[in-house]
Amino acid sequence: MPTANKPPSFSGEESVLPAALVKADAFLSAVLKPCLIAFGLGLPFLMVAQVVMRYWLELPFLGIEEVSVLLGLWLYFLGAAYATRLDAHIKGGIADVVLRTERTRRAVRFLGSVICLVASGVFVKFAADYAAFVLSTNRTSTYLHWHTGIWVASMLAGFVLIILYLTLQAVRQWRLWKGSVQQND
């Protein structure tokens, strides 16, 4: 089970995950971390800039409001994907207390990943439908006149990455469960 000090890593688990999945995880992690840092630092910077511009310089710029929502959405959805990568999403721990064998616990973890994967598939379908609608309307933001698809893309990207990481987890858990079944036979 992952801890706050040592996040799970798919590297070094070549016997459990195929090398291509380990490489894909390393690449995605290398892209996600800087994005999360940039969005996480950019959001408070924009808020401070807005306060300075509005109250000290008396030059309010409402476009900052749009950009802050944009950064917040990207931070939220990419953060959700990264939390899925770390297996740090909300989950109940009652199975670890109630279930006696590690094989059964692994089966329940695998089933939970599959259920999350199916639910995320439904969410990505709705996100894709909404993205198609937004793109077809060709709407732009009020002040900056940026296409609103940029905001919707955060949701779609987040759910696609969540599905990829849930797939990695499901494959890993399936192989661990399958290995524990073979060891007990």
C-alpha positions in Angstrom: 0.0 0.0 0.0 1.4 3.4 -0.9 2.5 5.8 1.7 2.8 9.6 1.7 6.6 9.4 1.8 7.0 6.9 -0.9 4.5 7.0 -3.8 4.0 3.9 -5.8 6.1 3.5 -8.9 5.5 1.2 -11.8 9.2 1.1 -12.6 11.1 -1.9 -11.3 8.0 -4.0 -11.7 8.8 -5.4 -15.1 7.7 -8.8 -13.9 4.3 -7.4 -13.1 3.8 -4.8 -15.9 5.0 -4.9 -19.5 8.0 -2.6 -20.2 5.9 -0.5 -22.6 3.5 0.4 -19.8 6.3 1.3 -17.4 7.8 3.6 -20.1 4.4 5.2 -20.7 4.0 5.9 -17.0 7.4 7.4 -16.8 6.7 9.7 -19.7 3.3 10.8 -18.5 4.7 11.4 -15.0 7.5 13.5 -16.4 4.9 15.6 -18.3 2.3 15.8 -15.5 4.6 17.0 -12.7 5.8 20.2 -14.3 2.3 21.0 -15.5 0.9 20.6 -12.0 3.6 22.7 -10.5 3.2 25.4 -13.2 -0.6 25.5 -12.8 -0.4 25.3 -9.0 2.0 28.2 -8.8 0.3 30.2 -11.6 -3.0 30.2 -9.9 -2.0 32.1 -6.7 0.3 34.4 -8.8 -2.8 35.4 -10.9 -4.8 36.0 -7.8 -2.1 38.3 -6.3 -1.7 40.1 -9.6 -5.5 40.7 -9.8 -5.6 42.1 -6.3 -2.6 44.4 -7.0 -4.1 45.5 -10.4 -7.6 46.1 -9.0 -6.9 47.7 -5.6 -3.5 49.2 -5.8 -3.1 50.2 -9.4 -6.9 50.6 -10.0 -6.5 48.9 -13.3 -8.7 45.8 -13.1 -8.3 43.2 -15.9 -11.2 40.8 -15.9 -9.3 38.4 -18.3 -7.4 37.3 -15.2 -10.7 35.8 -13.9 -11.0 33.7 -17.0 -7.4 32.5 -16.9 -7.6 31.6 -13.2 -10.7 29.4 -13.9 -8.7 27.9 -16.8 -5.7 27.1 -14.6 -7.9 25.8 -11.8 -9.7 23.4 -14.1 -6.4 22.1 -15.6 -5.0 21.8 -12.1 -8.0 19.9 -10.9 -8.3 17.4 -13.7 -4.6 16.8 -14.1 -4.3 16.5 -10.3 -7.1 13.9 -10.3 -5.1 11.9 -12.9 -1.9 12.2 -10.9 -3.7 11.1 -7.8 -5.0 8.1 -9.7 -1.4 7.4 -10.8 -0.3 7.5 -7.1 -3.3 5.4 -6.1 -4.1 8.2 -3.7 -7.8 8.5 -4.6 -10.4 8.1 -2.0 -11.2 4.4 -1.2 -12.4 2.4 1.7 -10.1 0.3 3.7 -12.6 -2.1 5.2 -11.7 -4.9 2.7 -8.2 -5.0 4.2 -9.8 -5.5 7.7 -12.5 -7.9 6.8 -10.9 -10.1 4.2 -8.6 -12.7 5.5 -6.4 -13.7 2.6 -4.2 -11.6 0.4 -5.5 -13.3 -2.7 -9.1 -12.2 -1.9 -7.9 -8.6 -1.1 -6.1 -8.5 -4.5 -9.3 -9.7 -6.2 -11.3 -7.0 -4.5 -8.7 -4.4 -5.5 -8.8 -5.6 -9.1 -12.6 -5.5 -9.1 -12.6 -2.0 -7.6 -10.2 -0.8 -10.4 -12.4 -2.3 -13.0 -15.5 -0.6 -11.6 -13.6 2.8 -11.5 -12.4 2.1 -15.1 -16.0 1.6 -16.3 -17.3 4.7 -14.4 -14.4 6.8 -15.9 -15.3 5.5 -19.3 -18.9 6.8 -18.8 -17.5 10.1 -17.7 -15.1 10.4 -20.7 -18.0 9.7 -23.0 -20.0 12.6 -21.5 -16.9 14.8 -21.6 -16.3 13.9 -25.3 -19.9 14.7 -26.1 -19.7 18.0 -24.3 -16.4 18.8 -26.0 -18.0 18.1 -29.4 -20.9 20.4 -28.5 -18.6 23.2 -27.4 -16.5 22.9 -30.5 -19.6 22.9 -32.7 -20.8 26.2 -31.2 -17.5 27.9 -31.7 -17.9 30.0 -28.5 -15.2 32.1 -27.1 -14.5 33.5 -23.6 -16.0 36.9 -22.8 -12.8 39.0 -22.2 -9.9 37.2 -23.8 -11.9 35.7 -26.7 -10.2 32.3 -26.3 -12.1 29.3 -27.6 -14.0 27.7 -24.7 -12.7 24.3 -25.9 -9.5 25.0 -24.0 -11.5 24.8 -20.7 -13.4 21.7 -21.8 -10.2 20.0 -22.9 -9.0 20.0 -19.3 -11.9 17.7 -18.4 -11.4 15.4 -21.4 -7.6 15.2 -20.9 -8.1 14.5 -17.2 -10.5 11.7 -17.7 -8.5 10.1 -20.5 -5.4 10.1 -18.2 -7.4 8.7 -15.4 -8.5 5.9 -17.6 -4.9 5.2 -18.7 -3.7 5.1 -15.0 -6.7 2.9 -14.0 -5.8 0.6 -16.8 -2.2 0.4 -15.6 -3.5 -0.3 -12.1 -5.9 -2.9 -13.3 -3.3 -4.7 -15.3 -0.9 -4.6 -12.4 -3.5 -5.8 -9.9 -4.7 -8.5 -12.3 -1.1 -9.8 -12.6 -0.5 -9.7 -8.9 -3.8 -11.5 -8.2 -3.1 -14.0 -10.9 0.3 -14.6 -9.4 -1.1 -15.1 -6.0 -3.7 -17.6 -7.3 -0.9 -19.6 -9.0 1.2 -19.6 -5.9 -1.7 -21.0 -3.8 -2.5 -23.8 -6.4 
